[in-house]
Amino acid sequence: MKTTLIKMTLKSLIILLVASSCELIREDNPSIVKNKKNEETTYYGPAVAMGNGKAQTFITINRGGRPTAMGVALNEKALENLPSENGGSHHREGHPPSFETVLQFPKQAEITPYKFMTIDWAPEGHEPEGIYDLPHFDFHFYMISNEERLAITPLEGMDPEIPQAKYIPTPYIQLPGRVPNMGVHWTDPTSPELNGATFTKTFIYGSFKEKVIFMEPMITLDYIKSKPSNVDEIPLPTHFQVNGFYPSNYEVKYNPVRKEYLILLSDFNFKMADQ
């Protein structure tokens, strides 16, 4: 009897040790995953069909209530059977088509300035020729509602209605044209692909009239499929228009355990808007 009791106690102890060593503890709600080791919780938004798989937004928040990561997870099949050049929607007449997927963030993302995001798949890339004309994704993190975004009208040439310089990071410059349902794009002229290197990834800002409305990692399909583990700094402006946690880095990673590609913002700090 005593031997049996000891065996049961040892078995219970082993089970407890195994359970405590697991980093991710999934609750009854499949949209919540806890990282017991780092005292973080990841909340997932609704999954959306993409390719042969799915895309799903997420935000990870630590015990102190600060976000540590926010972005989108693409399972391996999401990059299979993507739409080709046939079909899609043209942002501007005469430009290659792109395919847009709209995703909602979980409610916990309200501590950031981001309302929702879109993934724009451009199978032929887009202008300028010889730079961004490679198959790639535009990951737009919008700071306005989808209704506001859909009301954005096109404009050729340089848009005269733009945010004050203090809301745009240095040395970003305005690109010509206002894309319908998207806005004006701003780019860093020191980016490698604008100085002779082959485009793999870059970071874009977007605006409409006086507002900065999105932040955008733009990444090629080939780079994502290479399963990188990359962290890049995000140039930030000196002033902000909306209170919230803003990221200092963006990352492109592959999670071999969950078999998914991650495009995420990280290293968040709280910023106060101008009064």
C-alpha positions as CSV (number, residue, x, y, z in Angstrom):
1,M,0.0,0.0,0.0
2,K,2.8,2.4,0.9
3,T,4.7,1.5,-2.3
4,T,1.6,2.1,-4.4
5,L,1.1,5.5,-2.7
6,I,4.7,6.5,-3.3
7,K,4.3,5.5,-7.0
8,M,1.2,7.6,-7.3
9,T,2.9,10.6,-5.6
10,L,5.9,10.3,-8.0
11,K,3.5,10.1,-11.0
12,S,1.6,13.1,-9.9
13,L,4.9,15.0,-9.4
14,I,6.1,14.1,-12.9
15,I,2.8,15.3,-14.4
16,L,3.0,18.5,-12.5
17,L,6.6,19.1,-13.7
18,V,5.8,18.4,-17.3
19,A,2.8,20.7,-17.2
20,S,4.8,23.5,-15.6
21,S,7.5,23.2,-18.2
22,C,5.1,24.0,-21.1
23,E,5.4,27.6,-22.2
24,L,2.0,27.9,-23.9
25,I,-1.1,27.1,-21.9
26,R,-4.2,27.2,-24.1
27,E,-7.4,28.1,-22.3
28,D,-10.9,26.9,-23.2
29,N,-11.1,29.9,-25.5
30,P,-8.9,29.0,-28.5
31,S,-8.3,32.8,-29.2
32,I,-6.3,33.1,-26.0
33,V,-2.8,31.6,-25.4
34,K,-0.9,32.2,-22.2
35,N,2.9,32.1,-22.0
36,K,3.4,31.0,-18.4
37,K,7.2,31.3,-18.6
38,N,7.2,35.0,-19.7
39,E,4.0,35.9,-18.0
40,E,2.5,37.0,-21.3
41,T,-0.9,36.4,-22.9
42,T,-1.6,36.3,-26.6
43,Y,-5.0,37.2,-27.9
44,Y,-6.1,36.3,-31.5
45,G,-8.5,38.0,-33.8
46,P,-10.9,36.2,-36.2
47,A,-9.2,33.9,-38.7
48,V,-9.6,34.9,-42.4
49,A,-9.1,32.6,-45.4
50,M,-6.0,33.3,-47.4
51,G,-4.5,31.1,-50.1
52,N,-5.1,27.5,-49.0
53,G,-4.8,28.5,-45.4
54,K,-5.6,31.3,-43.0
55,A,-4.4,34.6,-41.7
56,Q,-5.0,35.7,-38.1
57,T,-4.2,38.9,-36.2
58,F,-2.8,38.8,-32.6
59,I,-1.5,40.9,-29.8
60,T,0.7,39.7,-26.9
61,I,0.4,41.6,-23.6
62,N,2.6,41.2,-20.6
63,R,1.6,41.1,-17.0
64,G,2.0,44.8,-16.6
65,G,-0.5,45.5,-19.4
66,R,2.1,46.6,-22.0
67,P,2.0,45.0,-25.5
68,T,5.1,43.2,-26.5
69,A,4.1,42.1,-30.0
70,M,1.3,42.7,-32.5
71,G,0.8,41.5,-36.0
72,V,-0.5,38.7,-38.2
73,A,0.2,35.0,-38.3
74,L,0.1,33.2,-41.7
75,N,0.0,29.4,-41.6
76,E,2.1,27.7,-44.2
77,K,-0.8,26.9,-46.5
78,A,-1.8,30.6,-46.5
79,L,1.1,31.2,-49.0
80,E,-0.1,28.3,-51.3
81,N,-2.4,28.9,-54.2
82,L,-2.4,32.7,-53.9
83,P,-4.3,34.6,-56.6
84,S,-2.5,35.2,-59.8
85,E,-2.4,38.3,-62.0
86,N,-5.9,37.5,-63.3
87,G,-8.6,39.4,-61.4
88,G,-8.0,41.5,-58.3
89,S,-8.6,45.2,-57.8
90,H,-6.7,48.1,-59.4
91,H,-5.8,50.8,-56.9
92,R,-5.1,53.1,-59.9
93,E,-5.8,52.8,-63.6
94,G,-3.0,51.2,-65.5
95,H,-1.3,49.6,-62.5
96,P,-1.0,45.9,-61.7
97,P,-3.9,44.4,-59.8
98,S,-3.6,43.5,-56.1
99,F,-5.8,41.4,-53.8
100,E,-6.9,42.7,-50.5
101,T,-7.7,40.9,-47.2
102,V,-9.2,42.8,-44.3
103,L,-8.5,41.6,-40.8
104,Q,-9.8,42.7,-37.4
105,F,-7.7,42.9,-34.3
106,P,-8.8,41.4,-31.0
107,K,-10.4,43.9,-28.6
108,Q,-7.2,43.9,-26.5
109,A,-5.5,45.8,-29.3
110,E,-7.4,49.0,-28.3
111,I,-4.4,50.1,-26.2
112,T,-2.5,50.7,-29.5
113,P,-3.6,53.2,-32.1
114,Y,-4.4,50.5,-34.7
115,K,-8.0,49.8,-35.6
116,F,-7.7,47.0,-38.1
117,M,-5.3,45.9,-40.8
118,T,-5.3,44.8,-44.5
119,I,-3.0,42.4,-46.3
120,D,-2.5,43.5,-50.0
121,W,-1.1,40.8,-52.1
122,A,0.5,42.1,-55.3
123,P,1.5,39.1,-57.5
124,E,3.2,41.4,-60.1
125,G,4.4,44.0,-57.5
126,H,3.9,47.6,-58.4
127,E,5.7,50.8,-59.4
128,P,8.5,51.9,-59.5
129,E,9.6,49.4,-62.2
130,G,12.8,47.6,-61.3
131,I,12.3,48.1,-57.6
132,Y,8.9,47.1,-56.2
133,D,7.8,45.0,-59.2
134,L,8.4,41.7,-57.3
135,P,5.6,39.6,-55.9
136,H,5.1,41.0,-52.4
137,F,2.6,41.8,-49.6
138,D,1.7,45.2,-48.1
139,F,0.8,44.8,-44.5
140,H,-1.2,47.9,-43.6
141,F,-1.8,48.7,-39.9
142,Y,-4.5,51.3,-40.0
143,M,-5.1,54.0,-37.4
144,I,-8.5,55.0,-38.9
145,S,-11.7,53.0,-39.3
146,N,-12.4,50.9,-42.4
147,E,-15.3,53.2,-43.3
148,E,-12.9,56.2,-43.3
149,R,-10.4,54.3,-45.4
150,L,-13.0,53.4,-48.0
151,A,-13.9,57.0,-48.4
152,I,-10.4,58.1,-49.5
153,T,-10.4,59.4,-53.1
154,P,-7.6,59.3,-55.6
155,L,-5.4,62.2,-56.6
156,E,-2.6,62.4,-59.2
157,G,0.7,64.2,-58.5
158,M,1.9,65.5,-55.2
159,D,-0.9,65.8,-52.6
160,P,-0.9,69.4,-51.1
161,E,-2.9,68.3,-48.0
162,I,-0.4,66.4,-45.8
163,P,0.4,66.1,-42.1
164,Q,2.8,68.5,-40.4
165,A,6.4,67.5,-40.7
166,K,6.7,66.6,-36.9
167,Y,4.3,63.7,-37.5
168,I,6.4,62.1,-40.2
169,P,9.8,60.5,-39.3
170,T,13.0,61.8,-40.7
171,P,14.2,61.3,-43.5
172,Y,10.9,60.1,-45.0
173,I,9.6,61.8,-48.2
174,Q,6.2,61.9,-49.8
175,L,5.6,59.8,-52.9
176,P,3.4,61.2,-55.7
177,G,-0.3,60.2,-55.9
178,R,-3.0,59.5,-53.5
179,V,-4.2,55.9,-53.8
180,P,-7.9,55.4,-53.5
181,N,-9.0,53.5,-50.3
182,M,-5.5,53.8,-49.0
183,G,-3.9,57.3,-49.0
184,V,-0.5,59.0,-49.6
185,H,2.6,56.9,-49.2
186,W,5.8,58.0,-47.5
187,T,9.2,56.2,-47.9
188,D,12.7,56.3,-46.5
189,P,15.0,57.4,-49.4
190,T,17.9,55.7,-47.6
191,S,16.2,52.3,-47.9
192,P,18.5,49.6,-49.5
193,E,16.2,48.9,-52.4
194,L,16.2,52.6,-53.4
195,N,20.0,52.5,-53.5
196,G,20.7,49.6,-55.7
197,A,19.9,46.6,-53.5
198,T,17.2,44.0,-54.4
199,F,14.0,44.6,-52.6
200,T,13.2,42.2,-49.8
201,K,11.5,44.3,-47.1
202,T,10.9,48.0,-46.3
203,F,8.8,50.1,-44.0
204,I,6.2,52.7,-45.3
205,Y,4.1,55.4,-43.7
206,G,0.7,56.5,-45.0
207,S,-1.4,59.6,-44.6
208,F,-4.7,61.2,-45.7
209,K,-4.9,65.0,-45.5
210,E,-3.6,66.1,-42.1
211,K,-3.6,62.6,-40.5
212,V,-1.0,59.8,-40.4
213,I,-3.3,56.8,-41.0
214,F,-1.1,53.7,-41.4
215,M,2.2,52.0,-40.8
216,E,3.2,49.4,-43.4
217,P,5.8,46.7,-43.5
218,M,6.1,45.8,-47.2
219,I,7.7,42.3,-47.7
220,T,8.4,40.0,-50.7
221,L,6.9,36.6,-50.9
222,D,10.3,35.0,-51.4
223,Y,11.7,36.7,-48.3
224,I,8.8,35.5,-46.1
225,K,9.1,31.9,-47.4
226,S,12.9,31.9,-46.6
227,K,11.8,31.6,-43.0
228,P,13.9,34.5,-41.6
229,S,14.3,35.6,-38.0
230,N,14.7,39.3,-38.6
231,V,14.2,42.5,-36.5
232,D,14.4,46.0,-38.0
233,E,14.1,49.4,-36.3
234,I,11.1,51.5,-37.2
235,P,11.9,55.2,-37.7
236,L,9.5,57.2,-35.5
237,P,8.3,60.8,-35.7
238,T,9.0,63.3,-32.9
239,H,5.3,63.8,-32.3
240,F,2.1,61.7,-32.4
241,Q,-1.6,62.4,-33.2
242,V,-3.2,59.6,-31.1
243,N,-2.4,58.4,-27.6
244,G,-1.3,54.8,-27.4
245,F,1.5,52.2,-27.4
246,Y,3.6,52.5,-30.6
247,P,6.2,50.0,-31.8
248,S,9.9,50.7,-32.3
249,N,10.7,47.5,-34.3
250,Y,9.1,45.3,-36.9
251,E,9.9,41.6,-37.3
252,V,9.6,38.9,-39.9
253,K,9.8,35.4,-38.4
254,Y,8.9,31.8,-38.8
255,N,7.5,29.7,-35.9
256,P,8.4,26.0,-36.5
257,V,6.2,24.8,-33.6
258,R,3.0,26.4,-34.9
259,K,4.3,26.2,-38.6
260,E,3.4,29.8,-39.3
261,Y,5.0,33.0,-40.6
262,L,4.8,36.0,-38.4
263,I,4.8,39.7,-39.5
264,L,4.7,41.7,-36.3
265,L,5.4,45.0,-34.6
266,S,7.4,44.9,-31.3
267,D,9.1,46.9,-28.6
268,F,6.2,49.1,-27.7
269,N,6.3,52.4,-25.8
270,F,3.4,54.7,-24.8
271,K,3.3,58.0,-26.6
272,M,1.1,61.0,-25.7
273,A,-0.6,62.9,-28.5
274,D,-0.2,66.6,-29.0
275,Q,-2.8,68.5,-27.1
